[in-house]
Amino acid sequence: MIRRINPKTALTTVVLLVLFAVAVLRSNHWQMPFWWNGWRSLISRRAPPSPEDGIYAMFDAARAGDAKAYLDCFSGPLRDQLAATAREDDQTKFKSYLLTQNSDVQGMAVTVTDRPSADEARARLEYVYTDHNEVQNIRLKLEGRSWKIVSMDGAQPVQPVVPYGTKATD
């Protein structure tokens, strides 16, 4: 009795073996050919980064206490100043500073207020605390594929019209 191989089963097996081989090779730091990366970029179009992404990345890094990622969100003299502060303190002290700086923040709102050019932006950042809000003006610049903060004004306290935690109805 001769047994026939189902073509669908054979094709499925070959595809699975190729995928397994690629996964093993990639886990050992094998690089895909350049034409593969071009194909991948064609099929996975991402939205261009926005200035808000740079601010949220800074906030997320600060909340995680990740000093390197936090410093990577800045550029220019401001980054140099922050890096000098981080070097003066030891890593644990700077991490502790980042964590405590944002521990009381309940939320934040980011509004891009001006786009003088395609690679520059100004934004208004409002931190929401339990008993008050703080507003800060930020200037950003597009460097490569990410927005970097190049200057920040000091945070100004603002009394919200409706305090955080107020019931919607009485």
N, C-alpha and C positions, 0 to 999 in steps of 0.2 A: 504494500500500500504506500503510495507516494503522498507525502503531506505537502500542501502548498502553503507558502508564506504569504500572509496577507500584506499587500503593499502599504496600507495605512499603518499597520503595526510596525513595519520595518522603518518607514519614514519617521514615525514618532520616536522610535528608539534611537535613530541616528541624530535627530534634533536634540533629544535629551542628552545624549553622550557629548555632543558638541557644546551645549550649554554647560555641562558639568566640567568639561575640559577648560573652557574659558574661565569659569569660576575658580578652578584650581590655579590656573596660570595667573589670574589677577590677584589672588590672595598671596602669591609669591612675587608681587610687584612687577609683573609682566605688563608692558605697555601695549595698548592697542595701536595698530598702524594709524598714521595721520589721517588717512581717508575715512577711517571708522569714526574718528572724532568729528570730522566734518559732517558725516551722515547723522551722527547723534545730535549735533547742534541744529540740523535741519528739522529733525522730528521733535525736538523738545525745546521749542521757542519759549524763553522765559520773558516775563515783563521786565522792562528796564528798571533798575533800582530807582527809588524815589528818595528825596531828602528825608522824609519821615523814617525810612529804613535806617539811615545813619543814626538818628536820634534814638530809635528803639533799640538798635544794637548797643549803643552806649549804655542805655538804661538796663538792658538785660545783662550785660557784662558786669555792671556795678552791683546789681542784685545778686549775681552769682559769686561775686568777689574775685572775678578773673581779671587780674591786673593787666596782663598782656593784651587780652581782648579789649579791655577798657582803653588802654593807651592807643591801640590800633584804630580807635574811632576818632582820633584827633590828628591834626596836622599843623605844621608850621610852628611858630613860637609857643602857642598854647600847648602843643604836644611836648615840646622841649621842656617847658616849665613843669608840666605834670610828671614827665619822666625824671626830672631832677628831684622832685618831691618824693617820687617812689624810690629813687636810689638812696636818698637821705634816710628814709625810714627803711626798716627791714621789710621783707615781703609780707610777713604775718601782720605787721602793723598797718601797712597800706591796704591789705585785704580787709582787715577789720574796719578801717576807715570807710572803704567802699560799702561794706555791708551795713554799717550803722548809718551812713549818710542817707540811704534809701529805705531803711527798714520801716519808717513811719508813713511812707507814701502809700496811699490807698489806690491811686490811679493817676493817669496823666492824659493830657490832651495836646496834640501837636497840630498846629495850623501853619502851613506855608503862607507867609504874608507877601513875599516878593520873589520874583525870579528875574534878576537883571540880565542873565544870560543862561544859556543851556547848561553851563557847568557851575553856576552859582545860585545860591538860594538863601533866603532869610526866613526864619521860622519863629513862631511864638510857642513856647513850651509852658504848659500850665500843670504844675504838680498839685494833686489833690490830697490834702491831709484831713484828719478827722475834724480839726477845729478851724482850719484856714486853708487858703490856697496860696501858691507862690507862682509868679509869672517870670519867665526868663526869655530874653531874646537871644537867638543863636544864628550865627552865620556859618554856612556850609559851602564846601567846594567839592565838585566831583573829581575824584582821582582814580583813574582806571575804571573799574566797574563798581566802586563804592563811594558813598558820600562821606566826607570827613568834616568834622567840626573844626573850624579855624578860629572862631571867637565866640565867647559867651559873655553876656552882661551878668551882673549880679542879680540874684533872685530877689524880687520885690514881693512882699506880702500883699495879698488882696483878700478882702472879706467877701465871700461868695454871697449871692442874693439868697440862696437856699443852702444852708449848711449841709455837709455830707452826713448822711444817716437820717435825715429828716423824713418822717413818714409822708407818703404821697397824699394820703387822705386822713382827715381827723374824724 
